[in-house]
Amino acid sequence: METQRIPRSEQPRDTPWTIRGVTPEEFPDVVGVYAEPMILSAEDELTTEREHPLAEHDRILVALDGERMVGTTAAYTLEMTLPGGPRTVAGITGVGVWPTHRRRGILTALMTRQLADIHARGEAVAAMWASEGAIYGRYGFGLAAFELSARIRAPYAVLSPAAQGDPELTVELLPSAQARPTLARLHREAAATRVGQFQRGDSWWGRILSSDAPWAAVVSGPDGPLGYALYATTNGWSEDGTDSLVTVKEVVSATPAARVALYQHVFSRDLVTRIAFSALPADDPLTLLVADRNRLVEASSGSLRVRLVDLPRALTDRPYAAPVEVTMAVTDHYAPWNNGTWHLSADRDGATCERVPRPADLSLDVVHLGSVHLGQRSLSALVEAGLVQERTPGAAARLDTALHVPRAAFCGQLF
C-alpha cells in the first residue's frame, strides 16, 4: 500500500518535550529506544526490519530530552477490515518511553501529536495491540476484540461425528515458503470478510513465515485450494513414550468442510500427543466441532484496541444492523475535535452523525465507543458497570443492537 505523504501537525502545546519526526538514518536509534522498555533485542528488531522492511519512516515520532531521544511511537498504514469492509486504519506500533523517563508526560505528548497527525491524514480509525492495556485506555483506545488460544491432548483430539467433511477434499503438507503464493491468496480473500484482519504485503508474509511456522497444510478441492493451516512441530519424549507437540499458528478456510479437513489433519499426526492453537477467533468452529469441548482447554485474551480518531466519520462509515436514533455526550481529552454532543441517526441504508444542542441519551468517553465499534462488546454492560451513563432508558441496548456484527472480530497478527 502506498504511504500518503502529509505534513506533520503542530507541536503539542504545554509540553516540555520536543516531539518531531525522524529521518531514515535515525531509525536504529528509534529501535534502541522502544526495544529496551519492551524487553526486546534491538539487534533482532533491526535484523528483521532489514530482511522484511515494514517501517514507514514518515509515520515515526520521537520525544527529545534536549538532544536525547527518550520516547517513540509509530504507525503502519493498514488496510484493515472494519464493519462495512476494508478501510485505511492507522496501526499504532513501536511505542516506548525510556525507563528513566517514565511518568513524566512523554507518552501523553507523543499520543497527542500522533492522534493529530492521524486526523490530518484523514484516517478515521486507529488500532493497536497494547502490552499494557491500562495505559492506552486513557488515550481513547478501547478493547474491542478477544481471541482464543486453545490446547487439547491427543486422546481427546477428535471431532464430533456431526462434523461434515467432504471426501473430494485432499490435504497436502508443504514447506510454508513453497506454499506462500497460495497462502497469500487465501488469506487476502478471507481477510476482506473478517472484521479485524488486515491485508499482508510481502514483508508481512516474510516475517510470518520466518517466525517458526515451517509447515503449511493446504486443503484443496476439484477447483483448487480452499484453506490452510500454518503450524510447527516440536519433538518430545517422556518416560512412557512420545510427547510431541503441534502448534497451529493460523487456520484459514473458505468452506466449513475445508476447516473440518484441516482440523482432522492436525489431530491425526502420528507421534503427537498435544495440539495447541496460538490464536483463534472467539467464535471459531473448533469449539463446536470438537467431540468433547470440556477437553479443549481454552483461554481468552484481549487483542485489538480501537480508537475513533474522527468520530462522526467513523460512525457514518459503517453499517448498522437495525435502525437507531441516539444522542451521545462524548468526552475526548486527546482528540478535542471529538468532544461534544452528537446525534447518530442510522438505518440499513446509511447514517448521519451531527453535533446537536440537545440533552444526551448517553454520556460516555470516546474509549467506550472504540470498544464497541467492531460490534462485539456491549454498551449495556458498560452502563451496568457504571462506566457509561444512560440518561434515556434503553438507549444503550438499542445502540448495541444496531452496532452488532454476527462474526467475532479477529486480527490474529501482532503489529
Summary of the structure (lengths in Angstrom):
residues: 415
radius of gyration: 23.0
end to end distance: 15.8
largest distance: 73.8
contacts: 1341
relative contact order: 0.14
helix: 30%
strand: 34%
